[in-house]
Amino acid sequence: MGELSRVRRSILPMPGDGWGEIARRELPDVAEADAVSRLQSWNLHVYMRATMRTGGPGNPILPSDVIFVEPPLASA
């Protein structure tokens, strides 16, 4: 049998979570502004949808959104 591959770490946000709340909870050792920037760059599927919908840097993260809390994994 083949080995299981490592899965990129992700969460489902809690209702009402914004980028700041997720950053503080999931990346506590990183300055909040840097953590938010990282999260947004790892989750363009959420960040850009929210920005396009609100016409600005809005923050409607849905509880059903998969939020990656680490960068893309390097290919083996």
N, C-alpha and C positions, 0 to 999 in steps of 0.2 A: 504494500500500500504506500501511496505517496505521503509526504509530510504535509501537514497543514501549514498554510502560509500565514504570516502575521497579518493581522487586520489593523488598519489605521484606526487609532483611538478616536471615538466620537461620543457625543451625548445627544439626548433629546432635551431641549431646554424646558425649564419649568415655566408655567404660565406667568406672563409678565416679564420674563427675562429680557434684558437688553444686553448689548455687547459688554458694557461695564460689569454687570452682575456676573456674566459668564467668565469674563477675564479674571475677576477677583477670585472666583471660586475655583476655576480650572488651571489658572496660571499664576498662583499667588506669589511666586518668587520673581515675577517680571513686573516692571513698572506698568501701571494700569494703561497708560497711553500706548506703550509699546505692545502690551498684551492685546489690546483692542485692535491695533493695526495688524498684528499677526493673525488674529482670529478672522478679521475681515478678508485678509488676503488668502487664507486657507479655505474660505467659505464664500467665494464670489457668487455661487449659485443662490445664496440667501442675500448677501449684501447688495448685489446689483438689482435683484428683483425688488427689494425694498426701496432702493434709490429711484428706480424707474417709476414705481407706483406712486411715490410721494412727491416726486419732482425735486427732491433734495436728499440730504443725508439722513433720511428717516430711519426708524429702527423697528419696524414691525416684524419681529422674529416670532414665528408661529411655534407652538408646542410640538407640532409634527415635523419641524425642520430638523434634519440631521446636521449637527454642527461638529465639524472636525476640530479637535483640540490639540492636534499636532500637524506638522507639515507633511506633505506627500512623502510616502516611503520611497526610498531608492529602489530601483529594480535590482533583483538578485543577479 
